[in-house]
Amino acid sequence: MRKSVNFTSSLPSDLLAQVEEYAERFKVSTNKIIEQSLLAYFENLKKAEYIRSFRRAADDVEIVNMAEEGLEDIKTGLNEILIY
C-alpha cells in the first residue's frame, strides 16, 4: 500500500466545485477524484512521450533502415518456416 503524504495546494474555486460535485455523484472522496485524475494525467503524459519518441525515430534514417532490415529478417525466417 502506498504511503499517504499530506500537502496543501490551491485550486480555482470552480475546479474544486467540479471535484466536489463528482465526488458526491460517485460517492467517493475528493481526494480519490484528485488522485485518479493525476494518475490518468501522468498516463497521458507517458503516452505523449512515446508518441514523440516514435515520431523522432520515424524521422531518423538510420533507425528506419535498422527496422526495415529487421522486418526483412523476420520475413525471411517466416518464409523458411512456411516452406517446411
C-alpha positions as CSV (number, residue, x, y, z in Angstrom):
1,M,0.0,0.0,0.0
2,R,1.2,3.5,-0.8
3,K,2.2,5.8,2.0
4,S,0.0,8.9,2.1
5,V,1.5,12.3,2.5
6,N,-0.5,15.5,3.3
7,F,0.1,18.6,1.3
8,T,-1.5,21.9,0.8
9,S,-2.5,23.2,-2.6
10,S,-4.8,25.8,-4.1
11,L,-7.3,25.2,-6.8
12,P,-9.6,27.6,-8.6
13,S,-12.9,27.6,-6.9
14,D,-14.8,26.4,-10.0
15,L,-12.5,23.4,-10.4
16,L,-12.8,22.5,-6.7
17,A,-16.6,22.7,-7.1
18,Q,-16.4,20.2,-10.0
19,V,-14.3,17.9,-7.9
20,E,-16.8,18.0,-5.1
21,E,-19.7,17.5,-7.5
22,Y,-18.2,14.4,-9.0
23,A,-17.1,13.1,-5.6
24,E,-20.7,13.4,-4.4
25,R,-22.1,11.9,-7.6
26,F,-19.9,8.9,-7.5
27,K,-19.8,8.6,-3.7
28,V,-16.0,8.8,-3.4
29,S,-13.8,11.2,-1.6
30,T,-12.5,14.4,-3.2
31,N,-9.0,13.0,-2.6
32,K,-9.8,9.9,-4.6
33,I,-11.0,12.1,-7.5
34,I,-7.8,14.1,-7.5
35,E,-5.7,11.0,-7.1
36,Q,-7.3,9.2,-10.0
37,S,-7.1,12.4,-12.1
38,L,-3.4,12.7,-11.5
39,L,-2.8,9.1,-12.4
40,A,-4.8,9.5,-15.6
41,Y,-2.9,12.7,-16.4
42,F,0.5,11.0,-15.9
43,E,-0.5,8.1,-18.1
44,N,-1.5,10.5,-20.8
45,L,1.9,12.3,-20.5
46,K,3.7,8.9,-20.8
47,K,1.7,8.1,-24.0
48,A,2.6,11.5,-25.4
49,E,6.3,10.8,-24.7
50,Y,6.0,7.5,-26.5
51,I,4.4,9.2,-29.5
52,R,7.0,11.9,-29.7
53,S,9.8,9.2,-29.4
54,F,8.3,7.2,-32.2
55,R,7.9,10.3,-34.4
56,R,11.5,11.2,-33.8
57,A,12.5,7.6,-34.7
58,A,10.5,7.7,-37.8
59,D,12.5,10.8,-39.0
60,D,15.8,9.1,-38.2
61,V,17.0,7.4,-41.4
62,E,19.4,5.1,-39.5
63,I,16.6,3.8,-37.2
64,V,14.2,3.3,-40.1
65,N,16.9,1.3,-42.0
66,M,17.5,-0.9,-39.0
67,A,13.8,-1.5,-38.6
68,E,13.4,-2.4,-42.3
69,E,16.4,-4.8,-42.1
70,G,14.8,-6.4,-39.0
71,L,11.5,-6.8,-40.8
72,E,13.3,-8.3,-43.8
73,D,15.0,-10.9,-41.4
74,I,11.6,-11.7,-39.9
75,K,10.1,-12.2,-43.4
76,T,12.9,-14.5,-44.4
77,G,12.5,-16.5,-41.3
78,L,8.8,-16.9,-41.8
79,N,9.3,-17.9,-45.4
80,E,11.7,-20.6,-44.3
81,I,9.2,-21.9,-41.7
82,L,6.3,-21.9,-44.2
83,I,8.4,-23.9,-46.8
84,Y,8.9,-26.8,-44.4
